Amino acid sequence: MGRSIYLCADGTDVPMVPEELQGRKGKQADGSARTREAKLGCVFTQTGTDAQGYPVRDPDSTSFVGAIESAEPFGWRLYTEALRRGLAQARQIVALSDGSEWIKNLVHLHFPEALHIIDLYHAREHIARLCNLLFPSDEKNRVQHRIHWWTALDNGQIENILLRAQPHLPEDSQTRKSAEAELAYLEKNKERMRYADFRAQGLFVGSGVVEAGCKTLIGQRMKRSGMEWSLRGANAILSLRCTIQSGRFEDFWESRAA
């Protein structure tokens, strides 16, 4: 049957010392930054499905890479890990993401043959935001449409959602602009949201593995109260934690001793 190889990427903010933030724009009231984004990638494989047809991740097949760096070097970092994990021999290559532009660009550059799937739960969040914008003061209508459109989303019927949302676009220009942005996201990513087809192929449709990695590998160690990191220190810790979580700690020390 052969294995499918999955590639995931995500990012989370890490608090940094002031000297690592000079000249960087951020989310503070004065436009300054307190954090920098740590990027995390993971690779895992799937050989088959369970008795109900749900995909099963191969045991101990998940490995991680991560760093605080721009998307370009991180893309090469993830590509190198994928090659090490058997990218060239994979039966199928699947990329799972939240639809961020930097991840889509990374996939397009390094994994052009991959089937790119938008994480289902991120797609549902966009549907929920759309419903909040279309029906801000009508809870019954908001909930009904969210449920109906989530069902359509699960079936990969994105065009149906786009068609039915149009008559409800608000008159307020700013709210309408926000709603149209959500519709544009769905339109742009519709081929990455054919969830019924993906499930029929026995594929994963969620990127929970890398999201959990952001919380455990990065958040639990590097985002505690009062912490501030240098770039060198943060990347050293992140590299070490990825190595341990990937089951390569002994290999790392053997390579250092050689």
C-alpha positions as CSV (number, residue, x, y, z in Angstrom):
1,M,0.0,0.0,0.0
2,G,2.8,2.4,0.9
3,R,2.9,5.3,3.2
4,S,1.5,8.8,3.0
5,I,3.7,11.5,4.5
6,Y,2.1,14.6,6.1
7,L,3.7,18.0,6.5
8,C,2.4,20.6,9.0
9,A,3.5,24.0,10.0
10,D,2.3,26.7,12.4
11,G,3.6,29.5,14.5
12,T,3.3,31.0,18.0
13,D,4.7,34.1,19.6
14,V,7.5,34.0,22.1
15,P,8.4,36.8,24.4
16,M,11.9,38.3,23.6
17,V,14.4,40.6,25.4
18,P,14.1,44.2,24.2
19,E,17.4,44.1,22.2
20,E,15.9,41.4,20.0
21,L,12.9,43.5,19.1
22,Q,14.5,46.8,18.0
23,G,12.9,48.2,14.9
24,R,10.3,45.4,14.7
25,K,6.6,46.3,14.4
26,G,4.2,44.6,16.9
27,K,0.8,44.5,18.5
28,Q,1.5,46.9,21.4
29,A,-0.5,50.1,21.7
30,D,2.5,52.1,20.4
31,G,3.1,49.7,17.6
32,S,6.1,48.1,19.1
33,A,6.7,44.3,19.5
34,R,7.1,42.2,22.7
35,T,7.4,38.9,20.8
36,R,8.8,37.1,17.8
37,E,7.1,34.2,16.0
38,A,8.6,30.8,16.6
39,K,7.8,28.5,13.6
40,L,7.2,24.8,14.2
41,G,6.9,22.1,11.6
42,C,6.1,18.4,12.0
43,V,6.3,15.4,9.7
44,F,4.4,12.2,10.3
45,T,3.3,9.2,8.2
46,Q,0.2,7.2,7.7
47,T,-0.1,3.7,6.3
48,G,-3.7,2.9,6.7
49,T,-7.1,3.4,8.4
50,D,-9.0,1.8,11.2
51,A,-12.0,-0.4,11.0
52,Q,-14.3,2.6,10.6
53,G,-12.2,4.1,7.8
54,Y,-10.6,6.8,9.9
55,P,-6.9,7.6,9.3
56,V,-4.4,6.3,11.8
57,R,-1.0,7.9,12.4
58,D,1.9,5.5,12.3
59,P,3.2,4.9,15.8
60,D,6.2,7.0,16.8
61,S,6.3,8.5,13.3
62,T,6.0,12.2,14.3
63,S,9.1,14.4,14.2
64,F,9.5,18.2,14.7
65,V,11.6,21.0,13.6
66,G,11.4,24.6,14.7
67,A,13.1,28.0,15.0
68,I,12.6,31.7,15.2
69,E,13.4,32.6,11.7
70,S,11.8,33.9,8.5
71,A,9.7,31.7,6.3
72,E,12.4,31.1,3.7
73,P,15.0,29.3,5.8
74,F,12.2,27.6,7.8
75,G,10.9,26.2,4.5
76,W,14.3,24.6,3.8
77,R,14.4,23.3,7.4
78,L,11.0,21.5,7.0
79,Y,11.9,20.3,3.5
80,T,15.2,18.7,4.8
81,E,13.3,17.0,7.6
82,A,10.8,15.6,5.1
83,L,13.6,14.3,2.9
84,R,15.1,12.6,6.0
85,R,11.7,11.0,6.7
86,G,11.3,9.5,3.3
87,L,9.6,12.2,1.2
88,A,11.0,10.7,-2.0
89,Q,9.5,7.3,-1.3
90,A,6.1,8.4,-0.1
91,R,3.0,7.1,-1.8
92,Q,1.3,10.5,-1.3
93,I,2.3,13.8,0.1
94,V,-0.2,15.8,2.2
95,A,0.2,19.3,3.6
96,L,-2.0,20.4,6.5
97,S,-2.2,24.0,7.5
98,D,-4.5,26.9,8.7
99,G,-4.2,28.6,5.3
100,S,-1.7,31.2,6.3
101,E,0.0,32.8,3.2
102,W,3.5,32.0,4.4
103,I,2.6,28.3,4.7
104,K,0.9,28.2,1.4
105,N,4.0,29.8,-0.2
106,L,6.2,27.3,1.6
107,V,4.2,24.3,0.3
108,H,4.1,25.7,-3.2
109,L,7.9,26.1,-3.3
110,H,9.1,23.0,-1.6
111,F,6.2,20.5,-2.0
112,P,4.4,21.4,-5.2
113,E,3.1,17.9,-5.7
114,A,1.5,17.8,-2.3
115,L,-2.3,17.7,-1.7
116,H,-2.8,20.8,0.4
117,I,-5.7,20.6,3.0
118,I,-6.9,23.5,5.1
119,D,-7.4,22.3,8.7
120,L,-11.1,21.7,9.1
121,Y,-11.4,23.4,12.5
122,H,-9.8,26.6,11.2
123,A,-12.2,26.5,8.3
124,R,-15.1,26.2,10.7
125,E,-13.8,29.2,12.6
126,H,-14.0,31.2,9.4
127,I,-17.6,30.1,8.9
128,A,-18.5,31.0,12.5
129,R,-16.9,34.5,12.0
130,L,-18.9,34.9,8.8
131,C,-22.1,34.1,10.6
132,N,-21.3,36.6,13.4
133,L,-20.9,39.3,10.7
134,L,-24.0,38.4,8.8
135,F,-26.3,38.0,11.7
136,P,-24.9,40.0,14.6
137,S,-28.1,40.6,16.4
138,D,-30.1,37.5,15.4
139,E,-28.8,34.6,17.5
140,K,-31.3,32.0,16.2
141,N,-30.5,32.8,12.6
142,R,-26.8,32.9,13.4
143,V,-26.8,29.5,15.0
144,Q,-28.9,27.9,12.3
145,H,-26.8,29.1,9.5
146,R,-23.6,28.1,11.3
147,I,-24.9,24.6,11.7
148,H,-26.1,24.3,8.1
149,W,-22.9,25.8,6.7
150,W,-20.7,23.6,8.9
151,T,-22.5,20.6,7.4
152,A,-22.0,22.0,3.9
153,L,-18.3,22.5,4.7
154,D,-17.9,19.0,6.0
155,N,-19.3,17.9,2.6
156,G,-16.9,20.1,0.7
157,Q,-19.8,22.2,-0.7
158,I,-18.1,25.6,-0.5
159,E,-19.9,27.0,-3.5
160,N,-23.2,26.4,-1.7
161,I,-22.0,28.5,1.3
162,L,-20.8,31.3,-0.9
163,L,-24.1,31.4,-2.9
164,R,-26.3,31.4,0.2
165,A,-24.2,34.0,2.1
166,Q,-24.4,36.7,-0.6
167,P,-28.0,37.9,0.0
168,H,-27.2,38.4,3.7
169,L,-24.2,40.7,3.2
170,P,-24.6,43.7,5.6
171,E,-25.2,47.3,4.5
172,D,-22.6,48.7,6.9
173,S,-19.5,49.2,4.8
174,Q,-16.9,48.1,7.4
175,T,-18.9,45.0,8.4
176,R,-19.6,44.2,4.7
177,K,-15.9,44.5,4.0
178,S,-15.1,42.0,6.8
179,A,-17.7,39.6,5.6
180,E,-16.5,39.8,2.0
181,A,-13.0,39.0,3.3
182,E,-14.3,35.8,4.9
183,L,-16.0,34.9,1.6
184,A,-12.8,35.6,-0.3
185,Y,-10.9,33.2,2.1
186,L,-13.4,30.5,1.3
187,E,-13.4,31.1,-2.4
188,K,-9.6,31.2,-2.5
189,N,-9.2,27.9,-0.5
190,K,-12.2,26.0,-1.8
191,E,-10.2,23.3,-3.5
192,R,-8.3,22.8,-0.2
193,M,-11.6,22.2,1.6
194,R,-13.1,19.2,-0.2
195,Y,-13.4,17.4,3.1
196,A,-15.8,14.7,2.0
197,D,-13.4,13.7,-0.8
198,F,-10.4,13.8,1.5
199,R,-12.1,11.6,4.1
200,A,-13.2,9.2,1.3
201,Q,-9.5,8.8,0.6
202,G,-8.8,8.0,4.3
203,L,-6.8,11.2,4.8
204,F,-6.4,13.4,7.9
205,V,-8.2,16.8,7.6
206,G,-6.9,18.4,10.9
207,S,-3.6,19.9,11.8
208,G,-3.9,19.2,15.6
209,V,-0.5,17.5,15.8
210,V,1.4,20.7,15.1
211,E,-1.0,22.9,17.1
212,A,-0.5,20.6,20.1
213,G,3.3,20.9,19.5
214,C,3.1,24.7,19.6
215,K,1.5,24.4,23.1
216,T,3.8,21.7,24.5
217,L,7.1,22.2,22.8
218,I,7.0,25.9,22.8
219,G,4.3,27.3,25.0
220,Q,4.9,25.2,28.1
221,R,8.6,25.9,28.2
222,M,9.1,29.3,26.6
223,K,6.0,31.3,27.4
224,R,5.9,31.2,31.1
225,S,5.2,34.3,33.2
226,G,8.1,36.8,33.2
227,M,10.1,35.0,30.6
228,E,12.1,36.9,27.9
229,W,14.4,35.2,25.5
230,S,17.4,36.0,23.4
231,L,17.2,34.7,19.8
232,R,20.2,32.4,20.4
233,G,18.8,31.0,23.6
234,A,15.3,30.5,22.3
235,N,16.5,28.7,19.2
236,A,18.8,26.5,21.2
237,I,16.0,25.4,23.5
238,L,13.5,24.9,20.7
239,S,16.0,22.8,18.8
240,L,16.7,20.7,21.8
241,R,13.0,20.2,22.6
242,C,12.3,19.2,19.0
243,T,15.2,16.7,19.0
244,I,13.9,15.1,22.2
245,Q,10.3,15.0,21.1
246,S,11.3,13.5,17.8
247,G,13.1,10.6,19.5
248,R,16.6,11.7,18.2
249,F,18.3,12.8,21.5
250,E,20.8,9.9,21.5
251,D,21.5,10.4,17.8
252,F,22.2,14.0,18.5
253,W,24.8,13.3,21.1
254,E,26.4,10.6,19.0
255,S,26.8,13.1,16.2
256,R,28.3,15.7,18.5
257,A,30.8,13.2,19.9
258,A,31.9,12.0,16.4
